[in-house]
Amino acid sequence: MTEIITESKLVHLISNGESETVEFKESFNDEAIEALCAFMNANGGMLLLGIKDSGIICGFDIGKKTLEDIANRILEATDQRIQPSISTITHENKVIVIITVPSSAGAPISMRGKYIRRVGRTNQRMSHEEIMQRIIASNGTSWDAVIEPNANLSDLNMDAIDNFVEIVKKVGRQPIPANTPSIKFLQKIELIKNDKPTRASLLLFGSNPRSYFSSAFLKLGRFRSPILIIDDREAHGTLINQLEETLAWFKERLETEFIITGNPQREVRWEYPLDAIREAVINMLCHRDYTSLAHSQIRLYDDRLEFWNAGSLPVALTPELLLVEHDSIPRNSKIAEAFFYMGLIEQWGSGTTRIAHELHAYGYPMPQFKVELGRFRLTFYRSSYAEELLKKANLTERQLKAVAYLKENGVISNSEYQKIAEVSSRTATRELNELKEKGILLSEGTRGRGIIYKFK
């Protein structure tokens, strides 16, 4: 059912500006039709005609057949044909045309052969790989379930297959009758079809997966800054090998501390919760776009841990939904299914919430999920006072300098802030109080020079 837009709702939409689901246009043209396609290839959206990019209302001239002509032009220019909801509303004696479209659940929508997808507040051309994956998904399958035509069963490692079957037997999520040949089991769960390996089976059990998928490996790096790399490694082989090598690398690189619990053995606390790291790596392997030439990366910084994965989120998901209960929409359903049978995935769709739970239990901030052009980024922060998070709190450069000083010294006074920021006492007081209001600092001591500020 189409949402009814009232004048108050319209004013709210305009004041918020263009977004992932709202765009303004002064007139109706090919760019307007592209925007509608972009919305349908993402999460749906609303096009408002008669409004400038700046949000100024200029109005849209309406004749007897204007809305009918708009609908016909949209139908003629799009494939599959778009039939949007079109209505008008008058505000400040000016007419605004509202065109609303839903998200396309099936194959992507094109405008005269051009495929556009909404990303943030921009409309971006879809890659050939993304278009093909959407078309394959619309037929009820996924990219990894397709037979790789140039591959043969001899490209698979039988030891890896036998090991997989033994693990599945122990986990017990998929019954395997006694004396069933391993190849027969792969055929049963459709990792092998017509005596040919699927893409999933090559990634899971291939002797050399990169001979078919050149970017199917992980790059691991220890960074001091975005341009200063002090250690790097690559994890190759099957997806299980990549998972094991990556977890081993983390155990070599992460700092640890011993916690006295009263038990005979001391508890080891890793720099980051290993269960959260394991879940993040598994998500990378299950959800990455293996058709992309970009390899996936894991970057360990002093104050954060970043997971960069090729491929965007499915259309039905947003970064915000990943922190709550949501549907499981694996990009590579056969790989995800194999991981489930092995006990690596406990419940489809719960991995990101489990990551958030593990970080929260550690006292760390919530993970940050971000969709970028052709890539998905997941970030763990060790502290709420990481520079990137503080910048999002709209701190000034002076306040960021004060935070950096606090990280080194533990406390800061008004006079110390004056020196660091080169400001007057009154300005220092005001800006320190702003940090208190934002929940970053607290003050201790009596009035005047006796007051000191600490992290809250």
C-alpha positions in Angstrom: 0.0 0.0 0.0 1.4 3.4 -1.0 2.2 5.8 1.8 0.0 8.9 1.9 2.1 12.0 2.0 0.6 14.9 4.0 1.9 18.5 3.9 3.6 18.0 7.3 5.3 14.8 6.1 6.4 16.6 2.9 8.0 19.4 4.9 9.8 16.8 7.0 11.1 15.0 3.9 12.3 18.2 2.3 14.0 19.4 5.5 15.9 16.1 5.8 17.2 16.5 2.2 18.0 13.8 -0.3 18.8 10.4 1.1 19.1 6.7 0.1 15.3 6.6 -0.5 14.5 10.3 -1.5 15.6 12.4 -4.4 14.6 15.9 -5.7 14.2 17.0 -9.3 13.1 20.3 -10.8 11.8 18.6 -13.9 11.0 15.2 -15.4 13.8 13.8 -17.7 15.9 10.8 -18.2 17.8 11.4 -15.0 14.5 11.2 -13.1 13.8 7.8 -14.7 17.3 6.6 -13.8 16.7 7.6 -10.2 13.5 5.5 -10.2 15.5 2.5 -11.6 18.2 3.1 -9.0 15.6 3.0 -6.2 14.0 -0.2 -7.5 17.5 -1.8 -7.7 18.1 -0.9 -4.1 15.5 -0.4 -1.3 12.8 1.5 -3.2 12.3 5.2 -2.9 10.5 8.4 -3.7 11.1 11.0 -6.4 9.8 14.5 -5.7 9.4 16.6 -8.9 9.3 20.4 -8.4 12.0 20.7 -5.8 15.6 21.8 -6.4 18.6 19.8 -5.1 19.0 22.4 -2.4 15.4 21.7 -1.1 13.9 24.9 -2.5 10.4 24.4 -3.8 10.0 25.6 -7.4 6.8 23.7 -8.3 5.9 21.5 -11.2 3.5 22.5 -14.0 0.6 20.1 -14.3 -1.7 19.8 -17.3 -4.6 17.4 -18.1 -2.4 14.5 -19.2 0.9 15.3 -17.4 0.7 12.4 -15.0 -0.4 10.0 -17.7 2.5 11.2 -19.9 5.0 10.7 -17.1 3.7 7.1 -16.5 4.0 6.3 -20.2 7.5 7.7 -20.5 8.6 5.6 -17.5 7.0 2.4 -19.0 8.6 2.9 -22.4 12.1 3.6 -21.0 12.4 0.8 -18.5 12.9 -3.0 -18.7 11.3 -4.6 -16.8 8.5 -2.1 -17.1 8.0 0.1 -14.1 4.5 1.0 -13.0 5.1 3.5 -10.2 2.6 5.2 -7.9 2.2 8.9 -9.0 0.4 11.6 -7.0 0.5 15.3 -6.4 0.4 17.6 -3.4 0.2 21.4 -3.2 2.4 23.3 -0.8 2.9 27.0 -0.6 0.6 27.3 -3.7 3.1 25.1 -5.7 2.4 21.7 -7.0 4.8 18.8 -6.3 4.6 15.5 -8.1 5.4 12.4 -5.9 6.6 9.2 -7.7 7.0 6.2 -5.5 8.5 2.8 -6.4 9.2 -0.3 -4.4 12.3 -2.4 -4.3 12.6 -5.0 -7.1 12.7 -8.4 -5.6 13.7 -10.1 -8.8 16.0 -9.3 -11.7 17.4 -5.7 -11.9 15.6 -2.9 -13.7 17.3 -1.0 -16.6 16.7 2.3 -18.2 17.4 1.9 -22.0 19.9 -0.8 -21.2 21.6 1.1 -18.3 21.5 -0.5 -14.9 21.7 1.9 -12.0 21.6 1.3 -8.2 21.1 3.7 -5.3 24.0 3.9 -3.0 23.7 6.5 -0.2 22.5 9.7 -1.9 24.0 8.9 -5.3 22.9 6.8 -8.3 25.8 4.5 -9.4 26.1 2.2 -12.4 25.9 -1.5 -11.5 28.8 -3.7 -12.5 28.3 -6.6 -15.0 29.0 -9.1 -12.1 26.3 -7.5 -9.9 23.8 -7.6 -12.8 24.5 -11.2 -13.5 24.2 -12.2 -9.8 20.9 -10.5 -9.5 19.6 -12.3 -12.6 20.8 -15.6 -11.3 19.2 -15.0 -7.9 15.9 -14.1 -9.6 15.8 -17.6 -11.0 15.9 -19.1 -7.5 19.6 -20.0 -7.3 22.9 -18.3 -6.4 26.2 -17.8 -8.2 28.0 -20.5 -6.3 25.4 -23.2 -7.1 26.2 -23.0 -10.8 28.4 -25.7 -12.5 31.9 -24.4 -13.5 32.0 -25.6 -17.1 35.8 -25.7 -17.5 36.3 -27.7 -14.3 36.4 -31.5 -13.6 36.1 -33.7 -10.6 39.9 -34.1 -10.8 40.2 -30.4 -9.8 38.8 -31.4 -6.3 41.0 -32.5 -3.4 39.6 -35.8 -2.1 41.3 -35.4 1.3 39.5 -32.1 1.8 36.2 -33.7 0.7 36.6 -36.7 3.1 37.5 -34.4 5.9 34.4 -32.3 5.3 32.2 -35.5 5.3 33.7 -36.6 8.6 33.0 -33.3 10.2 29.4 -33.3 8.9 28.9 -36.7 10.4 30.1 -35.6 13.8 28.0 -32.4 13.8 24.9 -34.4 12.8 23.0 -31.6 11.0 22.8 -33.7 7.8 22.3 -37.4 8.0 24.8 -39.5 6.0 24.0 -43.2 5.7 26.9 -45.6 6.6 29.3 -46.4 3.8 28.1 -43.5 1.6 30.9 -42.5 -0.8 32.0 -38.9 -0.2 31.3 -37.9 -3.8 27.8 -39.4 -3.5 27.1 -37.1 -0.5 28.3 -34.0 -2.4 26.0 -35.0 -5.2 23.1 -35.3 -2.7 23.6 -31.8 -1.4 24.2 -30.5 -4.9 27.8 -29.4 -4.6 28.4 -31.7 -7.6 25.9 -31.7 -10.4 26.0 -33.9 -13.5 29.4 -35.2 -12.5 30.8 -31.6 -12.6 31.9 -29.5 -9.7 29.9 -26.4 -8.8 31.7 -23.1 -8.0 31.0 -23.7 -4.3 32.7 -27.1 -4.4 35.8 -25.6 -6.1 36.1 -23.0 -3.4 35.4 -25.5 -0.6 37.5 -28.4 -1.8 39.5 -27.3 -4.9 43.2 -28.2 -5.2 43.7 -24.7 -6.5 40.6 -22.4 -6.2 42.5 -19.4 -7.5 43.0 -21.1 -10.9 39.3 -20.4 -11.4 38.7 -17.4 -9.1 41.7 -15.2 -9.1 40.8 -13.1 -6.1 39.6 -16.0 -3.8 42.1 -15.3 -1.0 42.4 -13.0 2.0 45.1 -10.4 2.6 46.0 -9.8 6.3 47.9 -6.8 7.5 49.1 -5.0 10.6 48.9 -1.3 10.1 50.3 1.7 12.0 48.4 4.1 9.6 46.6 3.6 6.3 49.9 3.8 4.4 52.3 2.3 7.0 52.1 -1.5 6.9 54.4 -3.3 9.4 53.4 -6.9 8.6 51.3 -8.6 6.0 50.3 -12.2 5.0 48.0 -13.9 2.5 45.7 -16.8 3.3 45.2 -19.1 0.3 43.7 -22.5 -0.5 40.2 -23.8 0.3 37.8 -21.6 2.3 38.4 -23.7 5.4 42.2 -23.3 5.0 41.7 -19.6 4.7 39.6 -19.5 7.9 42.2 -21.6 9.8 45.2 -19.6 8.6 43.5 -16.3 9.4 42.6 -17.3 12.9 46.2 -18.6 13.4 47.5 -15.2 12.2 45.3 -13.4 14.7 46.6 -15.5 17.6 50.1 -14.6 16.6 49.4 -10.9 16.3 46.9 -10.0 19.0 48.0 -8.8 22.4 46.8 -10.8 25.4 46.5 -10.3 29.2 46.0 -12.8 32.0 43.0 -12.3 34.3 43.1 -13.8 37.8 39.7 -15.4 38.4 40.3 -17.6 41.5 40.4 -20.7 39.4 43.6 -22.8 39.2 44.2 -21.5 35.6 44.3 -17.9 34.7 41.9 -16.6 32.0 43.4 -15.2 28.8 41.8 -12.1 27.4 42.6 -11.4 23.8 42.9 -7.9 22.4 39.6 -8.6 20.5 37.1 -11.4 21.3 38.2 -14.4 19.1 34.6 -15.6 18.7 33.7 -12.2 17.1 36.7 -12.4 14.8 35.9 -15.9 13.8 32.3 -14.9 13.0 33.5 -11.9 10.9 35.9 -14.1 8.9 33.2 -16.7 8.2 30.8 -14.0 7.1 33.5 -12.7 4.7 34.0 -16.2 3.1 30.2 -16.8 2.8 29.1 -13.4 1.5 32.0 -12.2 -0.6 31.6 -11.5 -4.3 34.0 -14.0 -5.9 33.5 -12.5 -9.4 35.1 -9.3 -8.2 38.8 -8.7 -9.0 39.2 -7.0 -5.6 40.6 -9.3 -2.9 39.2 -9.2 0.6 41.3 -7.6 3.3 41.7 -7.6 7.1 43.4 -4.6 8.6 44.6 -4.6 12.2 45.3 -1.0 13.5 46.3 0.1 16.9 42.8 1.3 17.8 40.5 -0.7 15.4 40.1 -3.9 13.3 38.7 -3.6 9.8 37.3 -6.3 7.5 36.9 -5.3 3.9 34.9 -7.6 1.7 34.2 -7.5 -2.0 30.5 -7.1 -2.8 27.7 -5.0 -1.4 24.8 -5.9 1.0 21.8 -7.7 -0.5 19.1 -5.2 -1.5 16.7 -6.2 1.4 19.3 -5.5 4.1 20.8 -2.2 5.5 23.7 -1.7 7.9 21.1 -0.8 10.6 19.3 -4.1 10.2 22.5 -6.1 10.8 22.4 -5.2 14.5 18.9 -6.6 15.0 17.2 -9.9 14.1 17.0 -10.1 10.4 16.5 -12.5 7.5 19.4 -14.6 6.2 20.2 -13.7 2.6 23.5 -15.4 1.8 25.2 -14.3 -1.4 26.6 -17.8 -1.8 23.9 -20.1 -0.5 25.7 -23.4 -1.1 28.9 -22.2 0.7 26.7 -21.0 3.6 24.9 -24.4 3.6 28.2 -26.3 3.8 29.4 -24.1 6.6 26.1 -24.8 8.5 26.5 -28.6 8.1 30.0 -28.2 9.5 28.7 -26.3 12.5 30.6 -23.1 11.6 27.3 -21.2 11.3 25.0 -21.7 14.3 21.9 -20.1 12.8 21.6 -18.2 9.5 21.1 -14.5 9.9 22.4 -14.3 13.5 26.2 -13.8 12.8 26.2 -10.0 12.9 24.1 -9.9 16.1 26.4 -12.4 17.7 29.4 -10.2 16.8 27.7 -7.3 18.5 27.0 -9.4 21.6 30.6 -10.5 21.9 32.0 -6.9 21.5 29.4 -5.6 24.0 30.5 -8.3 26.5 34.1 -7.1 26.1 33.0 -3.5 26.9 33.7 -2.4 23.3 31.5 -0.2 21.1 29.0 -1.7 18.7 30.5 -2.9 15.4 30.2 -0.5 12.5 28.8 -1.8 9.2 29.3 0.4 6.1 28.4 -0.1 2.5 30.9 1.4 0.1 31.2 1.3 -3.7 31.6 -2.4 -4.6 32.6 -3.2 -1.0 31.3 -3.9 2.5 33.3 -2.8 5.6 33.0 -4.1 9.1 34.9 -2.3 11.9 35.6 -3.3 15.5 36.7 -0.5 17.8 38.7 -1.0 21.0 37.3 2.1 22.6 34.5 4.6 22.2 37.2 7.2 22.0 38.7 6.1 18.7 39.4 9.1 16.5 36.9 8.0 13.7 34.1 7.6 16.2 34.8 11.0 17.9 34.8 12.7 14.5 31.3 11.4 14.0 30.4 13.1 17.3 31.3 16.4 15.5 34.2 17.3 17.7 36.3 20.2 16.7 40.0 19.8 15.9 40.8 21.4 19.3 38.6 19.0 21.1 40.2 16.1 19.2 43.7 17.3 20.4 42.4 17.4 24.0 41.1 13.8 23.6 44.5 12.7 22.3 46.2 14.5 25.3 43.8 12.6 27.7 44.7 9.3 26.1 48.3 9.9 27.0 47.9 11.6 30.4 44.6 10.4 31.8 43.4 13.9 32.9 43.2 17.4 31.6 42.7 20.8 33.3 41.3 24.0 31.9 44.8 25.6 31.8 46.2 22.5 29.9 43.3 22.8 27.4 44.2 26.5 26.9 47.8 25.6 26.0 46.8 22.7 23.7 44.1 24.5 21.8 45.5 28.0 22.1 42.3 29.5 23.4 41.1 31.7 26.3 40.0 30.3 29.6 36.4 31.1 28.8 36.6 29.2 25.4 38.3 26.2 27.1 35.5 26.0 29.7 32.8 26.1 27.0 34.5 23.4 24.9 35.3 21.1 27.8 31.6 21.4 28.9 30.6 20.5 25.4 32.6 17.3 25.8 30.8 16.6 29.1 27.4 17.2 27.5 28.2 14.7 24.7 29.0 12.1 27.4 32.7 11.9 26.6 34.2 13.6 29.7 33.3 14.0 33.4 34.7 16.6 35.8 36.1 16.2 39.3 37.1 18.7 41.9 35.9 22.1 43.1 35.4 25.2 41.1 38.3 27.0 39.4 41.7 25.6 39.1 40.8 22.5 41.1 38.6 21.1 38.4 40.1 18.3 36.3 38.4 16.3 33.4 38.6 12.6 32.7 37.0 10.2 30.3 33.5 9.2 31.4 
